């Protein structure tokens, strides 16, 4: 039987995949004005409260907007809405506002250095806390049983 968190796990992996790849692209090419705007979000995240949540969402939206993929930006917004709705079921985040801000700062540092691989790793580290709460592995799922694949052998072709 699947966990009651399965729908969240699937949505979360999709979000992580999209955000990782968008951040990778933005690391390679972005306007210089992006970095100060992201830093302003991080400064707001350091303070507990509703504005920290707003700043967190803005941070991710700015990266998605910079990547220039409107559909991906809309999907990330939808994922945010579902995640906030599900937080009661998932439990409160274990991180503090300052540790959350630090994880976002690492992403900014990677973007500033224009290192796509470091940026992608920073996004994965950023999502680690949520991944633990919903009992999800890093996106990809290679080697995992997929719906409808019950007896699929490794290396076999469909």
N, C-alpha and C positions, 0 to 999 in steps of 0.2 A: 504494500500500500504506500502511496505517495504521501509525503509530509503535507500538512496544510500550508506550509510555506512554499510549496512547489511553484505556484504562479508567481510569487515574488522572486523566487530564485531565477526563473526564466526571464522575467522582466529586468532584473538586476544585471544578469549576464549580458543581456542585449544592450543595456545602458552602458555598461563598462566597455563593451566592444566598440560601440559608437564613439564614446568619449575618448577612449584611448587612441583610436585612429584619427579622430579630428584633432586631438592635441598633438599627435605626431606631425600632422600636416602643418598645423599652426607653428610648431617649433621651427619648421623649415622656412616658412614665409609668413610674416605678420608685420603689421604697421607698428612703428615705434610707440605710438600712442596707446597701444594695448597694455603694455607693461604697467604704466602708472595707474591705469584704471583697475587692473587686477590687484595691484598693491593697495589701492584704496579699499577694495573689498576685503582684503585680508586684515587691514587695520580695523575695520568694523567687525569682523568675525571674532576678534580677540575679546570682545565684550559679550557677556552672556545676554540672552534675550532675543526677542523677535527680530530685531534688526540684524543680528548675527545670522539668523536663518535666511533672511532676505539677501544679505550680502553673499552668503554661500551660493544661493541659487543664481544670483547675478554673475558671480565668478564663472560658473559653468556656462551660463548663457552667453557671456562675452566671448568665451573661447569658441563656442558653437557658431556664433555670429561671425567671428573672424574667419572661420573656416569657409563660410559662404554656402553652406548646405542648409537651405531653409527647412526641408523636411526633417533632417536630423535634429535641427534646433527645436522644431515642434515636438518631435518624439521625446527629446530630453525633458522638455517642459511637462509632457504627459507623464513620464517616468517620475518626475519630481512630485507631481500631484498624487500619484498612486502611492509612492513611498511615504509621503506625509500622512496620507489617510491610513496607511497600514502600520504606522509607528506604534500605535497602541498595542497591536498584536505582536510586533517585533520587539518591543521594549525600547527604553530610552538608550541613546548612544552612550557608550562607555567612555568616550573621549571628552576632554574638557574643551572649552572654546579656544584656549591657547594651543592645545595640541592639534586641534582641527586647523587652526590658522597656520601652524607650522607645516602641516602636510600640504596645504595650498601654496605656501611660500616655496616649497621645494619644486612644485610645478612651475611657478614663475621663474625660478632660477634656471630650470631646464629650458624654458622658452627663451629666456634672455641669452643663454649660451647657444641657442639654435641647435640643440642636440636632440634629435627626434627619439633616439633610443632611450636616453635618460628621461625625456619627457614621458614616454610610454611607461617606463618603470615607475616614475613618480605617480602617475595616475593609478597604476595597479596598487601601489602602497597606500595611496589615499583611500581606495575602496576596500582595503583589507578589513577594517573594523566592521563595515556593513556586511561584508561577505561572511564573517564569522557569525554575526547575529542571525543571518538567514540560512546559515549552513550551506553556503554555495562555494564551489571551487572557482578558481579564476576562469574567465570565459574560455571557450574553446571546446571543452568536453571531450577531447580526443581520448578514446579508450573507454568512455563511459557508455552504458547502455542507453540508447535513445529510444523514445517512444516508437513502437512498431518494429524495433530491431532485436527483439528478445534473444534470438539464437544466432546472431550474426557473428561469424568467426573473424578473427583478426586477419586482415589481408584478403578476405574474400570479396568478390565483386557481386553487386546486386544485379 
